[in-house]
Amino acid sequence: MIEGGQIKHDRLKKEQLTLAELEIAGNKQGFGSLDEVDRAVLEPGGQFSFTGKKPAPEAERHSEVLARLDEITNELAKLRAEKS
């Protein structure tokens, strides 16, 4: 249904699925939107398998925030050491 981050509308039509149904399935598997999905496949049993893009935008922002917090912690430790 999604390949390389691109929605395959012809596949949705073939399986008689709407974009809204695909979005709901993605939401149930933890994706905020289909923009976060790299690949989505409809399995033979009728279940969807979703693979997220690497890295997810939220994960990247989270990593940036943690890195900044580490920098601040290190600077604070240096300041405290200088005071002693």
Biopython code that builds the backbone (N, CA, C, O; Angstrom):
import numpy as np
from Bio.PDB.StructureBuilder import StructureBuilder

atoms = [
    (1, "MET", "N", (0.809, -1.194, 0.000)),
    (1, "MET", "CA", (0.000, 0.000, 0.000)),
    (1, "MET", "C", (0.859, 1.267, 0.000)),
    (1, "MET", "O", (0.506, 2.281, -0.603)),
    (2, "ILE", "N", (1.992, 1.177, 0.692)),
    (2, "ILE", "CA", (2.961, 2.280, 0.701)),
    (2, "ILE", "C", (4.328, 1.675, 0.431)),
    (2, "ILE", "O", (4.708, 0.672, 1.035)),
    (3, "GLU", "N", (5.048, 2.284, -0.466)),
    (3, "GLU", "CA", (6.380, 1.808, -0.845)),
    (3, "GLU", "C", (7.301, 3.006, -0.939)),
    (3, "GLU", "O", (7.020, 3.949, -1.680)),
    (4, "GLY", "N", (8.403, 2.983, -0.195)),
    (4, "GLY", "CA", (9.342, 4.104, -0.215)),
    (4, "GLY", "C", (8.727, 5.416, 0.227)),
    (4, "GLY", "O", (9.125, 6.486, -0.233)),
    (5, "GLY", "N", (7.747, 5.328, 1.129)),
    (5, "GLY", "CA", (7.082, 6.527, 1.626)),
    (5, "GLY", "C", (5.991, 7.063, 0.712)),
    (5, "GLY", "O", (5.346, 8.061, 1.034)),
    (6, "GLN", "N", (5.778, 6.409, -0.429)),
    (6, "GLN", "CA", (4.780, 6.857, -1.402)),
    (6, "GLN", "C", (3.538, 5.964, -1.356)),
    (6, "GLN", "O", (3.643, 4.740, -1.443)),
    (7, "ILE", "N", (2.387, 6.572, -1.222)),
    (7, "ILE", "CA", (1.133, 5.819, -1.197)),
    (7, "ILE", "C", (0.850, 5.314, -2.605)),
    (7, "ILE", "O", (0.901, 6.077, -3.569)),
    (8, "LYS", "N", (0.554, 4.039, -2.716)),
    (8, "LYS", "CA", (0.249, 3.408, -4.005)),
    (8, "LYS", "C", (-1.269, 3.325, -4.147)),
    (8, "LYS", "O", (-1.893, 2.349, -3.730)),
    (9, "HIS", "N", (-1.846, 4.356, -4.738)),
    (9, "HIS", "CA", (-3.296, 4.459, -4.851)),
    (9, "HIS", "C", (-3.886, 3.331, -5.687)),
    (9, "HIS", "O", (-5.015, 2.905, -5.441)),
    (10, "ASP", "N", (-3.132, 2.842, -6.678)),
    (10, "ASP", "CA", (-3.631, 1.734, -7.491)),
    (10, "ASP", "C", (-3.800, 0.466, -6.641)),
    (10, "ASP", "O", (-4.732, -0.307, -6.860)),
    (11, "ARG", "N", (-2.911, 0.256, -5.686)),
    (11, "ARG", "CA", (-3.012, -0.906, -4.798)),
    (11, "ARG", "C", (-4.191, -0.763, -3.840)),
    (11, "ARG", "O", (-4.892, -1.732, -3.550)),
    (12, "LEU", "N", (-4.399, 0.468, -3.352)),
    (12, "LEU", "CA", (-5.567, 0.709, -2.494)),
    (12, "LEU", "C", (-6.850, 0.394, -3.251)),
    (12, "LEU", "O", (-7.750, -0.261, -2.725)),
    (13, "LYS", "N", (-6.925, 0.866, -4.485)),
    (13, "LYS", "CA", (-8.112, 0.642, -5.315)),
    (13, "LYS", "C", (-8.315, -0.848, -5.565)),
    (13, "LYS", "O", (-9.438, -1.348, -5.499)),
    (14, "LYS", "N", (-7.226, -1.552, -5.852)),
    (14, "LYS", "CA", (-7.303, -2.994, -6.127)),
    (14, "LYS", "C", (-7.849, -3.760, -4.918)),
    (14, "LYS", "O", (-8.619, -4.708, -5.073)),
    (15, "GLU", "N", (-7.448, -3.347, -3.727)),
    (15, "GLU", "CA", (-7.886, -4.004, -2.489)),
    (15, "GLU", "C", (-9.176, -3.397, -1.943)),
    (15, "GLU", "O", (-9.656, -3.808, -0.886)),
    (16, "GLN", "N", (-9.734, -2.428, -2.654)),
    (16, "GLN", "CA", (-10.957, -1.735, -2.268)),
    (16, "GLN", "C", (-10.836, -1.110, -0.870)),
    (16, "GLN", "O", (-11.723, -1.238, -0.027)),
    (17, "LEU", "N", (-9.717, -0.439, -0.666)),
    (17, "LEU", "CA", (-9.458, 0.265, 0.581)),
    (17, "LEU", "C", (-9.424, 1.764, 0.334)),
    (17, "LEU", "O", (-9.011, 2.224, -0.730)),
    (18, "THR", "N", (-9.860, 2.512, 1.328)),
    (18, "THR", "CA", (-9.781, 3.969, 1.224)),
    (18, "THR", "C", (-8.515, 4.443, 1.942)),
    (18, "THR", "O", (-7.931, 3.728, 2.756)),
    (19, "LEU", "N", (-8.123, 5.636, 1.622)),
    (19, "LEU", "CA", (-6.979, 6.249, 2.287)),
    (19, "LEU", "C", (-7.257, 6.396, 3.782)),
    (19, "LEU", "O", (-6.359, 6.221, 4.606)),
    (20, "ALA", "N", (-8.495, 6.717, 4.126)),
    (20, "ALA", "CA", (-8.876, 6.859, 5.537)),
    (20, "ALA", "C", (-8.696, 5.532, 6.279)),
    (20, "ALA", "O", (-8.233, 5.529, 7.419)),
    (21, "GLU", "N", (-9.049, 4.423, 5.663)),
    (21, "GLU", "CA", (-8.879, 3.112, 6.301)),
    (21, "GLU", "C", (-7.403, 2.803, 6.537)),
    (21, "GLU", "O", (-7.028, 2.245, 7.568)),
    (22, "LEU", "N", (-6.573, 3.175, 5.564)),
    (22, "LEU", "CA", (-5.136, 2.969, 5.708)),
    (22, "LEU", "C", (-4.587, 3.846, 6.835)),
    (22, "LEU", "O", (-3.744, 3.404, 7.616)),
    (23, "GLU", "N", (-5.065, 5.086, 6.917)),
    (23, "GLU", "CA", (-4.640, 5.988, 7.987)),
    (23, "GLU", "C", (-5.043, 5.449, 9.359)),
    (23, "GLU", "O", (-4.262, 5.529, 10.308)),
    (24, "ILE", "N", (-6.233, 4.912, 9.469)),
    (24, "ILE", "CA", (-6.706, 4.349, 10.739)),
    (24, "ILE", "C", (-5.831, 3.166, 11.143)),
    (24, "ILE", "O", (-5.456, 3.042, 12.308)),
    (25, "ALA", "N", (-5.507, 2.302, 10.193)),
    (25, "ALA", "CA", (-4.649, 1.151, 10.478)),
    (25, "ALA", "C", (-3.268, 1.623, 10.947)),
    (25, "ALA", "O", (-2.692, 1.047, 11.870)),
    (26, "GLY", "N", (-2.747, 2.663, 10.312)),
    (26, "GLY", "CA", (-1.456, 3.216, 10.715)),
    (26, "GLY", "C", (-1.506, 3.805, 12.118)),
    (26, "GLY", "O", (-0.583, 3.623, 12.912)),
    (27, "ASN", "N", (-2.593, 4.513, 12.418)),
    (27, "ASN", "CA", (-2.771, 5.086, 13.763)),
    (27, "ASN", "C", (-2.817, 3.995, 14.823)),
    (27, "ASN", "O", (-2.256, 4.156, 15.907)),
    (28, "LYS", "N", (-3.476, 2.894, 14.519)),
    (28, "LYS", "CA", (-3.569, 1.782, 15.472)),
    (28, "LYS", "C", (-2.204, 1.167, 15.750)),
    (28, "LYS", "O", (-1.991, 0.574, 16.808)),
    (29, "GLN", "N", (-1.279, 1.307, 14.804)),
    (29, "GLN", "CA", (0.065, 0.761, 15.002)),
    (29, "GLN", "C", (1.052, 1.827, 15.475)),
    (29, "GLN", "O", (2.263, 1.607, 15.474)),
    (30, "GLY", "N", (0.520, 2.987, 15.881)),
    (30, "GLY", "CA", (1.354, 3.984, 16.537)),
    (30, "GLY", "C", (1.890, 5.100, 15.656)),
    (30, "GLY", "O", (2.712, 5.894, 16.112)),
    (31, "PHE", "N", (1.455, 5.182, 14.428)),
    (31, "PHE", "CA", (1.918, 6.245, 13.540)),
    (31, "PHE", "C", (0.943, 7.414, 13.589)),
    (31, "PHE", "O", (-0.270, 7.235, 13.472)),
    (32, "GLY", "N", (1.496, 8.624, 13.766)),
    (32, "GLY", "CA", (0.675, 9.825, 13.825)),
    (32, "GLY", "C", (0.059, 10.167, 12.482)),
    (32, "GLY", "O", (-1.054, 10.688, 12.412)),
    (33, "SER", "N", (0.786, 9.872, 11.420)),
    (33, "SER", "CA", (0.286, 10.110, 10.064)),
    (33, "SER", "C", (1.020, 9.174, 9.101)),
    (33, "SER", "O", (2.030, 8.564, 9.455)),
    (34, "LEU", "N", (0.505, 9.074, 7.904)),
    (34, "LEU", "CA", (1.135, 8.206, 6.906)),
    (34, "LEU", "C", (2.458, 8.781, 6.410)),
    (34, "LEU", "O", (3.233, 8.080, 5.761)),
    (35, "ASP", "N", (2.720, 10.055, 6.712)),
    (35, "ASP", "CA", (4.004, 10.661, 6.358)),
    (35, "ASP", "C", (5.167, 10.001, 7.095)),
    (35, "ASP", "O", (6.315, 10.086, 6.656)),
    (36, "GLU", "N", (4.868, 9.345, 8.212)),
    (36, "GLU", "CA", (5.892, 8.676, 9.015)),
    (36, "GLU", "C", (6.185, 7.254, 8.534)),
    (36, "GLU", "O", (7.099, 6.600, 9.037)),
    (37, "VAL", "N", (5.396, 6.774, 7.547)),
    (37, "VAL", "CA", (5.481, 5.380, 7.108)),
    (37, "VAL", "C", (6.347, 5.261, 5.856)),
    (37, "VAL", "O", (6.157, 5.985, 4.879)),
    (38, "ASP", "N", (7.299, 4.334, 5.907)),
    (38, "ASP", "CA", (8.115, 4.027, 4.735)),
    (38, "ASP", "C", (7.470, 2.941, 3.893)),
    (38, "ASP", "O", (7.513, 2.984, 2.663)),
    (39, "ARG", "N", (6.864, 1.955, 4.572)),
    (39, "ARG", "CA", (6.287, 0.815, 3.861)),
    (39, "ARG", "C", (5.061, 0.309, 4.608)),
    (39, "ARG", "O", (5.074, 0.199, 5.834)),
    (40, "ALA", "N", (4.012, 0.006, 3.871)),
    (40, "ALA", "CA", (2.818, -0.601, 4.434)),
    (40, "ALA", "C", (2.366, -1.715, 3.498)),
    (40, "ALA", "O", (2.239, -1.530, 2.287)),
    (41, "VAL", "N", (2.128, -2.873, 4.098)),
    (41, "VAL", "CA", (1.746, -4.047, 3.317)),
    (41, "VAL", "C", (0.488, -4.649, 3.917)),
    (41, "VAL", "O", (0.346, -4.716, 5.137)),
    (42, "LEU", "N", (-0.417, -5.083, 3.064)),
    (42, "LEU", "CA", (-1.594, -5.816, 3.509)),
    (42, "LEU", "C", (-1.240, -7.295, 3.461)),
    (42, "LEU", "O", (-1.026, -7.858, 2.388)),
    (43, "GLU", "N", (-1.180, -7.913, 4.628)),
    (43, "GLU", "CA", (-0.796, -9.322, 4.732)),
    (43, "GLU", "C", (-1.946, -10.221, 4.289)),
    (43, "GLU", "O", (-3.097, -9.786, 4.274)),
    (44, "PRO", "N", (-1.646, -11.476, 3.925)),
    (44, "PRO", "CA", (-2.692, -12.405, 3.468)),
    (44, "PRO", "C", (-3.851, -12.574, 4.456)),
    (44, "PRO", "O", (-4.985, -12.786, 4.026)),
    (45, "GLY", "N", (-3.602, -12.487, 5.752)),
    (45, "GLY", "CA", (-4.665, -12.635, 6.743)),
    (45, "GLY", "C", (-5.510, -11.390, 6.924)),
    (45, "GLY", "O", (-6.447, -11.392, 7.723)),
    (46, "GLY", "N", (-5.197, -10.324, 6.195)),
    (46, "GLY", "CA", (-5.959, -9.084, 6.293)),
    (46, "GLY", "C", (-5.369, -8.063, 7.241)),
    (46, "GLY", "O", (-5.926, -6.976, 7.393)),
    (47, "GLN", "N", (-4.254, -8.383, 7.884)),
    (47, "GLN", "CA", (-3.589, -7.452, 8.779)),
    (47, "GLN", "C", (-2.616, -6.574, 7.995)),
    (47, "GLN", "O", (-2.076, -6.979, 6.965)),
    (48, "PHE", "N", (-2.406, -5.363, 8.509)),
    (48, "PHE", "CA", (-1.434, -4.464, 7.908)),
    (48, "PHE", "C", (-0.103, -4.565, 8.645)),
    (48, "PHE", "O", (-0.069, -4.729, 9.864)),
    (49, "SER", "N", (0.975, -4.468, 7.906)),
    (49, "SER", "CA", (2.314, -4.351, 8.480)),
    (49, "SER", "C", (2.874, -3.014, 8.038)),
    (49, "SER", "O", (2.951, -2.726, 6.843)),
    (50, "PHE", "N", (3.266, -2.195, 9.007)),
    (50, "PHE", "CA", (3.815, -0.871, 8.738)),
    (50, "PHE", "C", (5.274, -0.820, 9.165)),
    (50, "PHE", "O", (5.647, -1.374, 10.199)),
    (51, "THR", "N", (6.087, -0.157, 8.370)),
    (51, "THR", "CA", (7.481, 0.094, 8.708)),
    (51, "THR", "C", (7.684, 1.604, 8.654)),
    (51, "THR", "O", (7.373, 2.246, 7.651)),
    (52, "GLY", "N", (8.205, 2.158, 9.732)),
    (52, "GLY", "CA", (8.403, 3.602, 9.806)),
    (52, "GLY", "C", (9.646, 4.052, 9.067)),
    (52, "GLY", "O", (10.575, 3.279, 8.829)),
    (53, "LYS", "N", (9.634, 5.323, 8.714)),
    (53, "LYS", "CA", (10.824, 5.926, 8.114)),
    (53, "LYS", "C", (11.883, 6.023, 9.186)),
    (53, "LYS", "O", (11.562, 6.164, 10.366)),
    (54, "LYS", "N", (13.120, 5.951, 8.799)),
    (54, "LYS", "CA", (14.231, 6.001, 9.750)),
    (54, "LYS", "C", (14.940, 7.324, 9.640)),
    (54, "LYS", "O", (15.252, 7.705, 8.512)),
    (55, "PRO", "N", (15.220, 8.042, 10.655)),
    (55, "PRO", "CA", (14.508, 8.000, 11.928)),
    (55, "PRO", "C", (13.212, 8.781, 11.824)),
    (55, "PRO", "O", (13.061, 9.648, 10.964)),
    (56, "ALA", "N", (12.305, 8.474, 12.683)),
    (56, "ALA", "CA", (11.046, 9.218, 12.733)),
    (56, "ALA", "C", (11.358, 10.647, 13.177)),
    (56, "ALA", "O", (12.270, 10.855, 13.976)),
    (57, "PRO", "N", (10.625, 11.620, 12.678)),
    (57, "PRO", "CA", (10.906, 13.017, 13.057)),
    (57, "PRO", "C", (10.902, 13.240, 14.570)),
    (57, "PRO", "O", (11.725, 13.994, 15.089)),
    (58, "GLU", "N", (9.982, 12.590, 15.272)),
    (58, "GLU", "CA", (9.922, 12.762, 16.725)),
    (58, "GLU", "C", (11.172, 12.185, 17.388)),
    (58, "GLU", "O", (11.701, 12.770, 18.333)),
    (59, "ALA", "N", (11.640, 11.047, 16.896)),
    (59, "ALA", "CA", (12.836, 10.424, 17.466)),
    (59, "ALA", "C", (14.061, 11.303, 17.240)),
    (59, "ALA", "O", (14.923, 11.411, 18.113)),
    (60, "GLU", "N", (14.136, 11.921, 16.083)),
    (60, "GLU", "CA", (15.259, 12.807, 15.784)),
    (60, "GLU", "C", (15.243, 14.028, 16.705)),
    (60, "GLU", "O", (16.279, 14.417, 17.245)),
    (61, "ARG", "N", (14.067, 14.628, 16.879)),
    (61, "ARG", "CA", (13.945, 15.783, 17.784)),
    (61, "ARG", "C", (14.271, 15.377, 19.211)),
    (61, "ARG", "O", (14.925, 16.124, 19.938)),
    (62, "HIS", "N", (13.821, 14.208, 19.611)),
    (62, "HIS", "CA", (14.094, 13.710, 20.960)),
    (62, "HIS", "C", (15.605, 13.575, 21.180)),
    (62, "HIS", "O", (16.123, 13.964, 22.227)),
    (63, "SER", "N", (16.291, 13.032, 20.206)),
    (63, "SER", "CA", (17.745, 12.877, 20.308)),
    (63, "SER", "C", (18.443, 14.224, 20.414)),
    (63, "SER", "O", (19.389, 14.376, 21.187)),
    (64, "GLU", "N", (17.981, 15.205, 19.639)),
    (64, "GLU", "CA", (18.566, 16.539, 19.688)),
    (64, "GLU", "C", (18.378, 17.174, 21.068)),
    (64, "GLU", "O", (19.298, 17.791, 21.605)),
    (65, "VAL", "N", (17.191, 17.019, 21.632)),
    (65, "VAL", "CA", (16.908, 17.589, 22.954)),
    (65, "VAL", "C", (17.782, 16.919, 24.010)),
    (65, "VAL", "O", (18.332, 17.595, 24.879)),
    (66, "LEU", "N", (17.912, 15.596, 23.939)),
    (66, "LEU", "CA", (18.759, 14.892, 24.907)),
    (66, "LEU", "C", (20.217, 15.329, 24.800)),
    (66, "LEU", "O", (20.898, 15.478, 25.814)),
    (67, "ALA", "N", (20.691, 15.532, 23.589)),
    (67, "ALA", "CA", (22.077, 15.989, 23.399)),
    (67, "ALA", "C", (22.278, 17.366, 24.025)),
    (67, "ALA", "O", (23.296, 17.616, 24.670)),
    (68, "ARG", "N", (21.307, 18.257, 23.833)),
    (68, "ARG", "CA", (21.406, 19.595, 24.425)),
    (68, "ARG", "C", (21.368, 19.519, 25.955)),
    (68, "ARG", "O", (22.099, 20.245, 26.630)),
    (69, "LEU", "N", (20.526, 18.651, 26.497)),
    (69, "LEU", "CA", (20.471, 18.490, 27.945)),
    (69, "LEU", "C", (21.798, 17.974, 28.490)),
    (69, "LEU", "O", (22.242, 18.401, 29.556)),
    (70, "ASP", "N", (22.426, 17.064, 27.769)),
    (70, "ASP", "CA", (23.744, 16.571, 28.185)),
    (70, "ASP", "C", (24.763, 17.710, 28.205)),
    (70, "ASP", "O", (25.569, 17.806, 29.131)),
    (71, "GLU", "N", (24.729, 18.575, 27.183)),
    (71, "GLU", "CA", (25.644, 19.715, 27.138)),
    (71, "GLU", "C", (25.424, 20.639, 28.338)),
    (71, "GLU", "O", (26.379, 21.080, 28.977)),
    (72, "ILE", "N", (24.175, 20.920, 28.629)),
    (72, "ILE", "CA", (23.844, 21.804, 29.754)),
    (72, "ILE", "C", (24.294, 21.177, 31.067)),
    (72, "ILE", "O", (24.842, 21.866, 31.928)),
    (73, "THR", "N", (24.070, 19.887, 31.225)),
    (73, "THR", "CA", (24.490, 19.184, 32.440)),
    (73, "THR", "C", (25.996, 19.261, 32.617)),
    (73, "THR", "O", (26.484, 19.502, 33.721)),
    (74, "ASN", "N", (26.731, 19.057, 31.540)),
    (74, "ASN", "CA", (28.197, 19.130, 31.607)),
    (74, "ASN", "C", (28.676, 20.540, 31.962)),
    (74, "ASN", "O", (29.591, 20.697, 32.770)),
    (75, "GLU", "N", (28.070, 21.554, 31.368)),
    (75, "GLU", "CA", (28.442, 22.931, 31.669)),
    (75, "GLU", "C", (28.142, 23.277, 33.133)),
    (75, "GLU", "O", (28.928, 23.956, 33.794)),
    (76, "LEU", "N", (27.018, 22.809, 33.617)),
    (76, "LEU", "CA", (26.639, 23.050, 34.999)),
    (76, "LEU", "C", (27.625, 22.364, 35.948)),
    (76, "LEU", "O", (28.018, 22.939, 36.963)),
    (77, "ALA", "N", (28.015, 21.153, 35.618)),
    (77, "ALA", "CA", (28.999, 20.435, 36.451)),
    (77, "ALA", "C", (30.333, 21.175, 36.483)),
    (77, "ALA", "O", (30.977, 21.237, 37.530)),
    (78, "LYS", "N", (30.752, 21.732, 35.359)),
    (78, "LYS", "CA", (32.009, 22.494, 35.303)),
    (78, "LYS", "C", (31.908, 23.743, 36.178)),
    (78, "LYS", "O", (32.838, 24.062, 36.919)),
    (79, "LEU", "N", (30.789, 24.440, 36.092)),
    (79, "LEU", "CA", (30.602, 25.636, 36.902)),
    (79, "LEU", "C", (30.623, 25.315, 38.395)),
    (79, "LEU", "O", (31.208, 26.057, 39.184)),
    (80, "ARG", "N", (29.998, 24.234, 38.772)),
    (80, "ARG", "CA", (29.986, 23.834, 40.176)),
    (80, "ARG", "C", (31.393, 23.458, 40.639)),
    (80, "ARG", "O", (31.782, 23.772, 41.763)),
    (81, "ALA", "N", (32.150, 22.789, 39.779)),
    (81, "ALA", "CA", (33.522, 22.391, 40.124)),
    (81, "ALA", "C", (34.409, 23.624, 40.303)),
    (81, "ALA", "O", (35.274, 23.638, 41.179)),
    (82, "GLU", "N", (34.206, 24.658, 39.485)),
    (82, "GLU", "CA", (34.995, 25.885, 39.586)),
    (82, "GLU", "C", (34.691, 26.633, 40.874)),
    (82, "GLU", "O", (35.572, 27.288, 41.431)),
    (83, "LYS", "N", (33.450, 26.544, 41.356)),
    (83, "LYS", "CA", (33.044, 27.221, 42.578)),
    (83, "LYS", "C", (33.676, 26.580, 43.807)),
    (83, "LYS", "O", (33.915, 27.247, 44.814)),
    (84, "SER", "N", (33.938, 25.304, 43.715)),
    (84, "SER", "CA", (34.464, 24.570, 44.894)),
    (84, "SER", "C", (35.912, 24.800, 45.139)),
    (84, "SER", "O", (36.473, 24.250, 46.086)),
]
sb = StructureBuilder()
sb.init_structure("model")
sb.init_model(0)
sb.init_chain("A")
sb.init_seg("    ")
for serial, (resi, resn, name, xyz) in enumerate(atoms, 1):
    if name == "N":
        sb.init_residue(resn, " ", resi, " ")
    sb.init_atom(name, np.array(xyz, "f"), 0.0, 1.0, " ", f" {name:<3s}", serial, name[0])
structure = sb.get_structure()
